[in-house]
Amino acid sequence: MKTAYFIPKHLDRNSLHDGSLVGNNHLMPRNQKKMLFLQIEMKLFLRHIILFFIAGAMIYMPLTWVVGNIGTVSNISYIPNNYGHMDLRLAEADSMCLGKGPDILFIGSSHCYRTFDTRMYDTANLKAFNLGSSNQTPKQSLALLERYLEHWTPRLVVIEVHPDIMENSGNESAVDILSNTHIDPPIRSMALSQKNLRVFNTLCFRLFDQTIHSAVIKGDSIINVSTNSGDTSLNVDFAYVRGGFVEVTPYCYKPVPIDPTTINARPDQLEALRQCLQSLKRCRIPCLLVEVPSTRARYESYTNHRSFEQQIMDIAASYAGTRYLNLNDDSRITVQLNDTTCFFDDDHLNQKGVAILNQFFLKCILSD
């Protein structure tokens, strides 16, 4: 009869280690005893690791909240109610999830929220919303699209693709979004994908903060900002307009020399852009990739813009329903935009330029 080997319930790690197995029913080959001992040790190790991380999280999150409120630590950046008005914009976006979403959704960086004036689309009976934010890169755009496309089905999504933004890490934008909204899976995943200590600490701060405060505290709709335009220092108002646009105090840019620069689009941002288009394709939503106007001096300072443009065109061509529009190369609009009278600085239009561009852009999308 074949001998059956089994482990009695009272067997512990010490009995395996010192060999104190007695009785015929305790027979076990030495190699099996060694294997069982290692399995027990590994299970204990994993349990201790899990308990360590749970305890660490319970301590670390409130610690970041306390330290962050002191406001003297560079590794935590909680900046609610900033000049880009992301708090008001996302609060409005959340309220729109209860009803009909926008017909046209704009998304991108400050070149987006300071360019596309959503009020001007009312004349065509189109409901527009601007989901742009300061220095927003495709990685943040992807998280916002994942959040809101569960509730909205716009007729068109316009993604702004500025060369400077495509070579940005996205850390500043991640902190801005984390500071001004609740944390859900898309936002949490975006923050973790940044692999940046400051972003991670801000995530921890906000996760603990939202357990204390059920809602984000909204700021004023007009914020006075100290900024620069060329060589000139200015104090201007950034005013939030319902629909996500931000109107800035009128000012005319005084051109200054601009050194040549090379565009180095980050592979992770190009991949995030592809993922944005893939999400839109799944939802059967057409998309327009747009590079908004800069001053001629700024635009011509890019030594390899044609290569950058080809990269974006190749990505657009890979997704049905996606097109690319470079407004810097369309003489129908560039002839109307004067570098001084229509720009606030070398890459943002002033309100006069905004009006001209949106009238043109509205005709473009209506003619398609």
C-alpha positions as CSV (number, residue, x, y, z in Angstrom):
1,M,0.0,0.0,0.0
2,K,1.4,3.4,-1.0
3,T,2.3,5.7,2.0
4,A,0.3,8.9,2.2
5,Y,2.1,12.1,3.2
6,F,0.1,14.9,4.8
7,I,0.6,17.9,7.1
8,P,-1.2,17.8,10.4
9,K,-3.0,21.0,11.5
10,H,-0.7,21.5,14.5
11,L,2.4,21.7,12.2
12,D,4.2,25.0,12.6
13,R,7.3,26.7,11.2
14,N,9.5,25.6,14.1
15,S,8.6,21.9,13.8
16,L,9.6,22.1,10.1
17,H,12.8,23.9,10.9
18,D,14.1,21.7,13.8
19,G,12.8,18.4,12.3
20,S,10.7,17.6,15.4
21,L,8.3,15.5,13.4
22,V,7.3,12.3,15.3
23,G,5.1,9.4,14.6
24,N,4.5,7.4,11.4
25,N,1.8,9.9,10.2
26,H,4.4,12.7,10.3
27,L,6.7,11.3,7.7
28,M,7.7,13.8,5.0
29,P,10.6,13.8,2.6
30,R,13.2,16.4,3.4
31,N,12.8,18.4,0.1
32,Q,9.1,18.7,0.7
33,K,9.7,20.0,4.3
34,K,12.1,22.6,2.9
35,M,9.6,23.7,0.2
36,L,6.8,24.0,2.7
37,F,9.0,26.0,5.0
38,L,9.8,28.4,2.2
39,Q,6.1,28.8,1.3
40,I,5.2,29.7,4.8
41,E,8.0,32.2,5.0
42,M,7.0,33.8,1.7
43,K,3.3,34.1,2.8
44,L,4.4,35.8,6.0
45,F,6.7,38.1,4.1
46,L,3.9,39.1,1.7
47,R,1.5,39.6,4.5
48,H,4.0,41.9,6.3
49,I,4.6,43.9,3.0
50,I,0.8,44.4,2.5
51,L,0.4,45.5,6.1
52,F,3.3,47.8,5.8
53,F,1.9,49.5,2.7
54,I,-1.6,49.8,4.3
55,A,-0.1,51.4,7.4
56,G,2.2,53.6,5.3
57,A,-0.8,54.9,3.3
58,M,-2.8,55.6,6.4
59,I,0.1,57.7,7.7
60,Y,1.4,59.2,4.5
61,M,-1.8,60.7,3.1
62,P,-2.7,62.7,6.3
63,L,0.9,63.6,6.6
64,T,1.0,65.2,3.1
65,W,-2.2,67.0,4.0
66,V,-0.8,68.5,7.2
67,V,2.5,69.4,5.6
68,G,0.9,70.7,2.4
69,N,-1.3,73.1,4.4
70,I,1.8,74.6,5.9
71,G,2.7,75.6,2.3
72,T,6.5,75.5,2.6
73,V,7.2,72.1,1.0
74,S,8.2,72.1,-2.7
75,N,7.3,68.4,-3.1
76,I,3.6,69.2,-2.5
77,S,1.7,71.6,-4.8
78,Y,-1.9,72.1,-3.9
79,I,-3.0,75.1,-6.0
80,P,-6.8,75.4,-6.1
81,N,-8.6,78.4,-7.7
82,N,-5.7,79.2,-9.9
83,Y,-5.8,81.8,-12.8
84,G,-6.8,79.1,-15.3
85,H,-10.1,78.7,-13.5
86,M,-10.0,74.9,-13.7
87,D,-12.1,74.7,-10.5
88,L,-15.0,76.6,-12.1
89,R,-14.5,74.8,-15.5
90,L,-14.7,71.3,-14.0
91,A,-17.6,72.2,-11.7
92,E,-19.5,73.4,-14.7
93,A,-18.5,70.2,-16.7
94,D,-19.7,68.0,-13.8
95,S,-23.1,69.8,-13.7
96,M,-23.5,69.2,-17.5
97,C,-23.2,65.5,-16.9
98,L,-26.8,65.5,-15.6
99,G,-28.2,66.8,-18.9
100,K,-27.2,67.2,-22.6
101,G,-23.5,67.6,-23.2
102,P,-21.9,70.0,-25.6
103,D,-22.2,69.8,-29.4
104,I,-18.5,70.9,-29.7
105,L,-15.9,70.0,-27.1
106,F,-12.6,71.9,-27.1
107,I,-9.7,70.4,-25.1
108,G,-6.0,71.4,-24.7
109,S,-3.8,73.9,-23.0
110,S,-4.1,77.6,-22.4
111,H,-3.9,78.0,-26.1
112,C,-7.2,76.3,-26.1
113,Y,-9.1,78.0,-23.3
114,R,-7.8,81.4,-24.3
115,T,-8.6,80.9,-28.0
116,F,-11.9,79.2,-28.4
117,D,-14.6,81.6,-27.1
118,T,-17.6,79.3,-26.6
119,R,-20.1,82.2,-26.6
120,M,-19.5,82.7,-30.3
121,Y,-21.0,79.3,-31.2
122,D,-24.3,80.3,-29.8
123,T,-25.1,82.2,-33.0
124,A,-25.0,78.9,-34.9
125,N,-27.2,77.2,-32.3
126,L,-24.2,75.1,-31.2
127,K,-23.5,74.4,-27.6
128,A,-19.7,74.5,-27.1
129,F,-17.6,73.7,-24.0
130,N,-13.9,74.4,-23.5
131,L,-12.2,71.8,-21.3
132,G,-8.7,73.3,-21.6
133,S,-6.3,73.9,-18.7
134,S,-2.9,75.5,-18.2
135,N,-0.1,73.5,-19.9
136,Q,-2.5,70.6,-20.4
137,T,-0.9,67.8,-22.4
138,P,-2.5,64.8,-24.2
139,K,-1.9,62.7,-21.0
140,Q,-4.3,65.0,-19.1
141,S,-6.6,65.3,-22.1
142,L,-7.0,61.5,-22.2
143,A,-8.0,61.4,-18.5
144,L,-10.6,64.2,-19.0
145,L,-12.0,62.5,-22.1
146,E,-12.3,59.2,-20.3
147,R,-14.2,60.9,-17.5
148,Y,-16.6,63.0,-19.6
149,L,-17.2,60.8,-22.6
150,E,-19.1,58.4,-20.3
151,H,-21.8,61.2,-20.2
152,W,-21.3,63.2,-23.4
153,T,-21.5,62.4,-27.0
154,P,-20.3,65.6,-28.8
155,R,-20.7,66.0,-32.5
156,L,-17.1,67.2,-32.7
157,V,-14.0,67.2,-30.5
158,V,-11.3,69.7,-31.1
159,I,-7.9,68.9,-29.6
160,E,-5.4,71.7,-29.6
161,V,-1.8,70.5,-30.4
162,H,0.8,73.2,-29.8
163,P,4.4,72.3,-30.4
164,D,5.5,73.5,-27.0
165,I,2.9,71.4,-25.2
166,M,3.8,68.2,-27.1
167,E,7.3,68.4,-25.5
168,N,6.0,69.2,-22.0
169,S,6.0,66.5,-19.2
170,G,2.5,67.4,-18.0
171,N,3.4,67.7,-14.4
172,E,2.1,71.2,-13.9
173,S,-1.2,70.4,-15.6
174,A,-1.5,67.2,-13.5
175,V,-1.1,69.3,-10.3
176,D,-3.6,71.9,-11.6
177,I,-6.3,69.2,-12.3
178,L,-5.7,67.3,-9.0
179,S,-6.0,70.6,-7.0
180,N,-9.4,71.5,-8.6
181,T,-11.5,68.3,-8.8
182,H,-12.5,65.1,-7.1
183,I,-10.3,62.1,-7.7
184,D,-11.8,59.4,-9.8
185,P,-10.1,56.4,-11.6
186,P,-9.1,58.3,-14.8
187,I,-7.6,61.2,-12.8
188,R,-5.8,58.8,-10.4
189,S,-4.4,56.8,-13.2
190,M,-3.2,59.9,-15.0
191,A,-1.5,61.2,-11.8
192,L,0.3,57.9,-11.2
193,S,1.4,57.6,-14.8
194,Q,3.3,60.9,-14.4
195,K,5.8,59.1,-12.1
196,N,6.6,62.4,-10.4
197,L,7.0,62.8,-6.6
198,R,5.3,66.3,-6.6
199,V,2.3,65.0,-8.5
200,F,2.1,61.9,-6.3
201,N,2.2,63.9,-3.1
202,T,-0.5,66.2,-4.5
203,L,-2.6,63.2,-5.3
204,C,-2.2,61.9,-1.7
205,F,-3.0,65.4,-0.4
206,R,-6.2,65.6,-2.5
207,L,-7.3,62.0,-1.7
208,F,-7.2,62.8,2.0
209,D,-8.6,66.3,1.6
210,Q,-11.7,65.0,-0.2
211,T,-12.5,62.7,2.7
212,I,-12.7,65.9,4.8
213,H,-14.3,68.3,2.3
214,S,-17.0,66.7,0.1
215,A,-16.7,69.4,-2.5
216,V,-14.0,71.4,-4.2
217,I,-14.1,75.0,-2.9
218,K,-14.7,77.2,-6.0
219,G,-12.8,80.5,-6.4
220,D,-13.7,83.9,-7.9
221,S,-14.6,84.2,-11.6
222,I,-12.0,87.0,-12.0
223,I,-8.4,86.7,-10.9
224,N,-5.8,89.4,-11.2
225,V,-2.5,87.9,-12.6
226,S,1.0,89.2,-12.8
227,T,2.4,88.1,-16.2
228,N,4.7,89.0,-19.0
229,S,4.1,89.9,-22.7
230,G,7.5,90.0,-24.4
231,D,9.6,92.3,-22.3
232,T,6.7,94.0,-20.6
233,S,5.4,93.0,-17.1
234,L,1.6,93.3,-16.7
235,N,-1.1,92.9,-14.2
236,V,-4.2,91.7,-16.0
237,D,-7.5,90.0,-15.2
238,F,-8.3,86.5,-16.2
239,A,-12.1,86.3,-16.3
240,Y,-13.9,83.0,-16.5
241,V,-16.8,82.8,-19.0
242,R,-19.5,80.2,-18.7
243,G,-18.6,77.5,-21.2
244,G,-14.9,77.2,-20.1
245,F,-13.4,80.2,-22.0
246,V,-11.1,82.7,-20.2
247,E,-11.1,86.3,-21.3
248,V,-8.0,88.3,-20.5
249,T,-7.7,92.1,-20.2
250,P,-7.1,93.6,-23.6
251,Y,-3.5,94.2,-24.5
252,C,-1.5,94.5,-27.7
253,Y,1.8,92.6,-27.9
254,K,5.0,94.5,-28.6
255,P,7.2,92.1,-30.6
256,V,10.7,91.1,-29.4
257,P,13.3,89.0,-31.1
258,I,12.8,85.2,-30.7
259,D,15.7,82.7,-30.9
260,P,15.4,79.7,-33.2
261,T,14.1,76.6,-31.4
262,T,13.8,72.9,-32.2
263,I,10.6,71.0,-31.4
264,N,11.2,67.7,-29.6
265,A,7.8,66.1,-29.2
266,R,7.8,63.5,-26.3
267,P,7.0,59.9,-27.3
268,D,4.7,59.5,-24.3
269,Q,2.7,62.6,-25.4
270,L,2.4,61.4,-28.9
271,E,1.2,58.0,-27.6
272,A,-1.3,59.7,-25.3
273,L,-2.6,61.6,-28.3
274,R,-3.1,58.3,-30.2
275,Q,-5.0,57.0,-27.2
276,C,-7.2,60.1,-27.2
277,L,-8.1,59.4,-30.8
278,Q,-8.6,55.8,-30.2
279,S,-11.1,56.6,-27.4
280,L,-13.0,59.0,-29.8
281,K,-12.9,56.4,-32.5
282,R,-14.6,53.8,-30.2
283,C,-17.3,56.4,-29.4
284,R,-17.6,57.3,-33.1
285,I,-16.9,60.9,-32.5
286,P,-15.1,62.9,-35.2
287,C,-12.0,64.8,-34.1
288,L,-10.1,67.8,-35.4
289,L,-6.5,68.4,-34.3
290,V,-5.8,72.1,-34.4
291,E,-2.6,74.1,-34.0
292,V,-3.8,77.6,-33.1
293,P,-2.0,80.7,-34.5
294,S,1.2,82.2,-33.0
295,T,2.9,85.4,-34.1
296,R,4.8,84.9,-37.4
297,A,8.1,85.4,-35.6
298,R,7.2,82.7,-33.1
299,Y,6.0,80.3,-35.7
300,E,9.0,80.8,-38.0
301,S,11.4,80.4,-35.1
302,Y,10.7,76.6,-35.1
303,T,13.5,75.1,-37.2
304,N,11.8,71.7,-37.7
305,H,8.1,72.5,-37.7
306,R,7.5,70.6,-40.9
307,S,8.8,67.4,-39.3
308,F,6.5,68.1,-36.3
309,E,3.6,68.7,-38.6
310,Q,4.2,65.5,-40.4
311,Q,4.2,63.6,-37.1
312,I,0.8,65.0,-36.2
313,M,-0.6,64.4,-39.7
314,D,0.6,60.8,-39.7
315,I,-1.2,60.2,-36.3
316,A,-4.4,61.8,-37.6
317,A,-4.3,59.7,-40.8
318,S,-4.3,56.6,-38.7
319,Y,-7.8,57.2,-37.3
320,A,-10.9,57.5,-39.4
321,G,-12.8,60.7,-38.8
322,T,-9.7,62.7,-37.6
323,R,-8.2,65.6,-39.5
324,Y,-5.4,68.0,-38.8
325,L,-5.6,71.8,-39.3
326,N,-2.7,74.1,-38.9
327,L,-4.1,77.6,-38.6
328,N,-0.6,79.1,-39.0
329,D,-0.5,78.0,-42.6
330,D,-4.0,79.1,-43.7
331,S,-3.7,82.4,-45.4
332,R,-7.4,83.0,-45.0
333,I,-6.9,83.6,-41.3
334,T,-3.2,84.6,-41.1
335,V,-3.9,87.6,-43.3
336,Q,-6.4,88.9,-40.8
337,L,-4.1,88.5,-37.7
338,N,-1.6,91.2,-37.1
339,D,1.2,90.3,-34.7
340,T,0.7,93.4,-32.7
341,T,-3.0,94.3,-32.7
342,C,-4.3,90.7,-32.5
343,F,-2.0,89.1,-30.0
344,F,-1.5,89.3,-26.2
345,D,1.9,87.7,-26.4
346,D,3.8,85.7,-29.0
347,D,1.6,82.6,-28.7
348,H,-1.8,83.8,-27.3
349,L,-4.4,85.9,-29.1
350,N,-6.0,88.9,-27.5
351,Q,-9.7,89.3,-27.5
352,K,-9.7,91.0,-30.9
353,G,-7.7,88.1,-32.4
354,V,-10.0,85.6,-30.6
355,A,-13.1,87.2,-32.3
356,I,-11.5,87.0,-35.7
357,L,-10.3,83.4,-35.3
358,N,-13.6,82.0,-34.0
359,Q,-15.6,83.6,-36.7
360,F,-13.3,81.9,-39.2
361,F,-13.3,78.6,-37.4
362,L,-17.0,78.5,-37.1
363,K,-17.3,78.9,-40.9
364,C,-14.8,76.1,-41.4
365,I,-16.7,73.6,-39.3
366,L,-20.1,74.6,-40.6
367,S,-18.9,74.2,-44.2
368,D,-17.8,70.6,-43.7
